[in-house]
Amino acid sequence: MSGTSEEKSLPASDKKIRDAREKGQVSKSQDLVAGTVMFASITYLAFALMSEQRKIEELVDLVARRVHVDPFAELWPTVLTLAGGILMGLAVPLLAVTIAAIVLTNLVVMRGFVFSTTPITPNFEHINPVSGAKRIFSMRSVVEFLKALFKVAVLATAFVIVFRMGLQALMQSSACGAPCVMNTFKALLQPLIITAVIAFFVVGLIDVLVQNWLFKRDMKMTKSEQKRERRDADGDPAILQQRQKQRREMQAYATKTGLMNASLLVGSPEGWTVGIRYVRGETPVPMIACRANPGQSRTMITEALLTGIPVIRDTQLADAIARSAQTGEPVPEKMFQRVADLLVAAKLI
């Protein structure tokens, strides 16, 4: 079975999730962001308009009093200055609130910052008609359509209910002047806003779960993909088996330690002394069979001479080996040649 026709039945690995995140592919919910932005913006405007109400009334009163008295060329700069100040006083904080809501919501949903240029890199696959048709009829498109349908249905229902219940009051409010009209309009607008915010929040919370499910579904792996990833991470199985075999051999060699297993002693009575084991066909590299510090070297050398083990005086080499490796370990690679020369001199090779 080819890799392209295999079923993606395995959950995504941590590596695949990390790689996707580096490419900007994460689970995200635009509906929850929209709901949070709407709630934060409306809450801000509700308090801001109350604080700016006096300035707005002054602007309206200024225009009402002077529009028929002062020339338009003289009145316009004053009106523009006041209106610009009110607009900037509302718009700049509103922009900051909107950005903060977007950033904080995305941080929560996406679990941290995600920065990648991959999503904005030109990709001809995006204009491929076949790929486009697949995206149109994909599960994600169906979910987006159902969410939009739900929001339209909820908002339309709320509008019809509020309009039918408040239309008569709105018509009758004109009899008592502008304040009544404004209060009635606010009374009608308030439930619409609350309904819209709740609808966006409910859809957003559901969307977080749905998008997370869709993301995990898209990230699923085939068995071939999982094997390939494991091979890339751990290495080729044949190489791993060879390494394990070498490790087992090294462990077996490490058990043959002690002076009686040494083939050659290198050192001096005044310094470090190390016992080297090398048996042709058994040990692939020279191993350290034993070690003795300067206080024990004389005793070890005496025992070696009594048992017939060759002893070669090389204080510098023995000291370097003793400080670089432990008993049961192979001789450090950088000292292979010098040890090999000693083994040849002792006719052990």
N, C-alpha and C positions, 0 to 999 in steps of 0.2 A: 504494500500500500504506500503510495507516495505521500510525502509530507503535506502536500496541499490538500489532499482528500481525507486526511485523518481527522477524526473528531476531537475537538478540544474538550476533553473530559476531566483534565487535571487542574486543580487550582493553581493560580500563578505563584511562582516562587518569590521570595523576598528580593532576589536579584532583579527579576523582571519588573517588579513594582518599583524598585529604585531606578532602574534604567528608564522606565516610562516617566517617572517623576522628573528626571533630568531633562527629558524631552518636552516637559510641560504637560504631560498626560496624567491628569489626576481627576478624582471624582469632585465635581463642583456643581453648585445649584444657583442658577441665575435668578430663579423665582424667590428663593430665600433672601438673596441680596436685594432684589427689588422690593420685597416686603419690608425688610429692615430699613432701606433707604426711605421708603414711603412713610413709615412710622416715625423715623428720626426727623425727617423734613417737616412733616405736619406738626409734630410736637414742638419743634423749634419755631415754626411760623406762628403757632398758636400763642406762644409767649412773646415772640418778637413783635407781632402786630399789636399786642396790648401796650408794649412799651413805646412803639412808634405811632400809636394812635393820635397822640397830641400833635406830632409833627404833620401827620396826614391832614388832620382837621385844620391846622394853621395854613397848610398849602391850599386846601379847598376854600377856606375863608378868604385868603389873599386873592385868589383868582376871582371869587365871587364879588369882592368889594372893588377891585381895581380894574377888572376887565373892561368896564364901560367908562372908566375915568382916564386911566393912563394909556398912552400910545402902546401898541403891541410891541414895538421895537424896544421900549424901555421896560415893559413888564416881563418880556420873554426871558432875559438873562436871569432875573431873580427867580422866576418859576423853575427854570432849568436847573439852577443851583440847588434850590430846595429839593426838587424831585430827584436830582442826581444823588444828593446826600442820603435821602431816604432809601433809594434803590441800592446804593452801595452798602448802606448799613444793614440791609436785609440780605443782599445777594452774596456778599463775601463770606459772612458766617454760614449762610446756607450751603455754599460750596464746600466749606471746610467740614461741616456736619455730614454732607453727602460723601465726601472722600473718606472721612473717618469710618462711616458706616460700611462703606464698600470694603475697605481694607480689613477692618475687624471681623466682618462676617466671613470674608474669604479666608482669613487666617484660621478661623474656627473650623470652617467646612473643609479646607484643604490641609489643615493640620500643619501650619507653618508657611513660610515664604516659598514660593515657587517661581524661579526665574529661568527662562529658556527662550532662545531665539528661533527654535525649531518651528513653533506654530506659525510664525510670520515669514518663514523662509519659503520662497516660491516652490510650489510642488505641482507638476503637470498632472499628477493623479487627481487633483481637485477639479480639473476641467475635463476629465475623462468622462464621456457620456455614460459608459457602463457603470463606473464607480458612482457617478451622480445618481443614476437610477437606483442603485443598491441603497444609497443613503436615503433617498426619498421614501422607499418602502421598508426601511429598517425599523427595528423595534424602537429605537430611540426617537425616530420621527413620529411613530404612532403615539408614544408617551407624550411628546411635546404637543401633538394635536389634541389629545385628551385633556391635557392641562389647560390649554388655551380655551377649549370648549367649556370646561368647568368654570373657569374664571368669567368668561362672557356670560354664561348662564346665571351665575350667582349675581354678578353686577347688574345684569338686565332685570332679574327678578327683584332685586332690591330697589332699583330705580322705579319700576312699575308700581311696587307697593307704596313707596314713599310718595311718588307723584300722585297716585290716586288718593292717598290719605291726606296729603297736604295741599292739593290744588285749590280747594275751596278757601282754605285759610289764607293762602297766598293772594288770591283774588280779592278777598275782603280786607286784607291788610292795607291796601292802597287808600282806604278811606281815612285812616288815622295817620297818614304821612310816611315820610321816609324811614323814621326809626322803626315803625311797625313792620315795614317791608323788609328791612335788614334783619330784624329779629326772626321773622318768619322764614326768611331765606336761610339763615343760620340753622334754624330748627330742622329744616328739610335737608340741608347739606350735611349736617353732623352724622346722622345714621348712614348716609351713603359712604362717607369717608371711613367710618368705623367698620362698615361691612367690607369695604375694599381692602382695608388693612388686614382684617381677620382672614379674608379669603386668600390674600397673598401669603400670609403667614402659614395658614393651614396647608396650602399647596406647596409652599416652600419647604416645610418640615417633611411632608410626604415625599417631595422631590429629592431631598437629601438621601432618604433611604433608597428611592428608586434609582437615582444616579449612582449610588454606591453599588447597588446590585448590578446595574448595567456595566459599570466599570470593571467589576470583578468578572462578569460574564465575558467581556471583550478581552480581558487579560488571561483567560484560561489558556492552558498549554496542551499540546499534543504529547504523546509519549515520546515521539522522536525528538521533539523540542526539548523536553525535560532531560533526555539522555545526552543530547548535544550540549546543553548548558552544564550538566554535571561533568561531562568530559572536559569542557573548556575550563571549568573551575578546578577540578581535581587532577586533570591530566589524562593521558591515554591509559586505558585499563592495562595494556600490556606492560607499559612503563611502570605503572603502579605495582603490578605483580613482581616485576624485577626488583623494584626497590624494597618491597616487603621481603623477598627472598634474601636480598643482601642484608637487610636488617636482622632477619632470623639467624643468618650465618654469623653476623657480627656478635649477636647475643650469645651464640654457641661458643664462639672464640673467647668471649669475655669471661666465660666460666673457667677457662683453663688459665688460671693465674697462680701466682706464687713462685717462689724461687725454683722449685722442682720442675716447673713448666717452662722456664726460661731457656732459650737457646744460646744467649750471649749476655754478658753483663758489661755495661758501659759506665765508667765513672772513676772515682778515686776515693781512697779512705778519708780524705779531708773534705770532700764535697758530696754532692748528690750522686746516687748510683741508681741506674734503672736496668731492669731485666727485659731484654727483647726476645720475643718468641716469634720464630719464623720457621715453618715446616713446609717444604715444597709440596704443592698439591692440596694442602690443608688450609693454610692461611693465605688469603689473597694479598694481604699487605702485612708488614711487620706490626706486631701488637705489643703493648706494654704489659708484661707479665707481673712485674713487681717494681716497687720503688723503695728507696731508703734515703732518709735525710742525712745531713753530714754527721749527725751523732750516731747513726746506725749503719752507715756505709761500711765501716771496717768489719763489723760482724758479718754482714751479708757477703762481702767479698771473700772472707775467710771460709764461710760455708760453701760458696760457689767453687772455690779452689779444691776443697775437700771432696766435692761431688763430681769434679771434672768439668764444670761449666767454664767455657772460655771467658776471660776477663780482659777487657781492653781499656786502657787508661785514656779517657777523653773528658776532662772535667767540664769544659765549656759545652759540649754536646749534651752530656747528661743533665747539666743544669737547665739547658734550654728545653729539653724534652720534659723534664719533671715539672717545670713551671707552666707548660703548655697543655699537658694531657694528664689524665688520671689512669690508674690501673684498670685494665680491661678495654682501654680505648686504643685505636690505631695510632701509630706514630704520626705526628703532624706532617702534612704533605710537603711543606717546605724543607723538612729534614730527611725526606725519603732517600735522597742520593747519598748523603753522608752515612746514614745507617746501612744502606746497601753496600757501600764501599767497605764498611767494617765487617759485614756478613761475608763478603767475598774474601776479605783478608783472613777471616777465621775459617774459611773453606766450608761455610754453611750454605753457600749458593754455588 
